[in-house]
Amino acid sequence: MKLSELNHWDVQNYLNSPDDIAAYLDAALQEDDPDFFLVAVGDVIKALGAKRIAAQMGHGEKSLYKSIKPGAKPRYDTVFKMLHALGVRVSITATTH
């Protein structure tokens, strides 16, 4: 791959299936950084179409973008509405110590 091709790399081009989206968001969640996770959610929203996702959530596009900007503190129900609209859900597993 040439450096010039790397400049045009965009994760949104690789979020082609529900499994890809789930794996991407799961990896972002493992970073234990809310801003990092919100950026990843934003990538998926942009890949699927912000207007469509906002409509599925019953929100406006502006409101949706406010919820995912770094430093945002979206409400619990907002996050779960976003994830539902993206076609994914959160599951809990036990950790081993």
C-alpha positions in Angstrom: 0.0 0.0 0.0 1.3 3.4 -0.9 1.3 6.3 1.7 -1.0 8.3 -0.6 -3.6 5.4 -0.3 -3.2 5.4 3.5 -4.3 9.1 3.6 -7.7 8.0 2.2 -8.2 5.2 4.6 -11.5 5.5 6.4 -12.9 3.0 8.9 -16.4 3.8 7.6 -15.5 2.0 4.4 -15.0 -1.2 6.4 -18.2 -1.3 8.4 -20.0 -3.4 5.9 -21.9 -5.9 8.1 -23.6 -6.1 11.5 -20.7 -8.4 12.6 -18.1 -5.8 11.5 -20.0 -3.1 13.4 -20.3 -5.2 16.5 -16.6 -6.1 16.5 -15.6 -2.5 16.0 -17.7 -1.2 18.8 -16.7 -4.0 21.1 -13.0 -3.3 20.5 -13.7 0.4 21.2 -15.6 -0.4 24.4 -12.6 -2.4 25.6 -10.4 0.7 25.6 -12.3 1.9 28.7 -12.4 5.5 27.4 -15.9 7.0 26.9 -14.7 9.5 24.4 -13.0 6.8 22.3 -16.2 4.8 22.4 -18.3 7.7 21.3 -16.0 8.4 18.4 -16.4 4.8 17.3 -20.2 5.1 17.6 -20.0 8.2 15.5 -18.0 6.3 12.9 -20.8 3.7 12.6 -23.5 6.4 12.6 -21.8 8.2 9.7 -21.3 4.9 7.9 -25.0 3.9 8.2 -26.3 7.4 7.7 -26.8 9.9 10.5 -30.2 11.1 9.2 -31.6 7.5 9.2 -30.2 6.7 12.7 -31.5 9.9 14.2 -34.9 9.2 12.8 -34.9 5.6 14.2 -34.0 7.1 17.6 -36.7 9.8 17.4 -34.0 12.5 17.5 -32.8 15.2 15.2 -29.4 14.9 13.5 -28.0 17.9 15.4 -29.0 16.3 18.7 -27.5 13.0 17.7 -24.1 14.6 16.8 -24.1 16.5 20.1 -24.5 13.1 21.9 -21.4 11.6 20.3 -18.9 14.5 20.3 -15.9 14.0 22.6 -16.7 15.1 26.1 -20.4 14.5 25.7 -22.1 12.7 28.5 -25.1 11.1 26.8 -27.8 9.7 29.0 -28.0 5.9 29.5 -31.2 5.7 27.4 -29.7 7.8 24.6 -26.7 5.4 24.3 -29.0 2.4 24.2 -31.3 4.0 21.6 -28.2 4.6 19.5 -26.9 1.1 19.8 -30.4 -0.3 19.1 -30.6 1.9 15.9 -27.1 0.6 14.9 -28.3 -3.0 15.2 -26.2 -3.9 18.2 -26.6 -4.6 21.9 -24.4 -4.7 24.9 -23.8 -7.9 26.8 -22.2 -8.4 30.1 -19.6 -11.1 30.9 -17.8 -12.0 34.1 -14.1 -11.0 34.3 -11.6 -13.4 35.8 -9.3 -12.0 38.5 
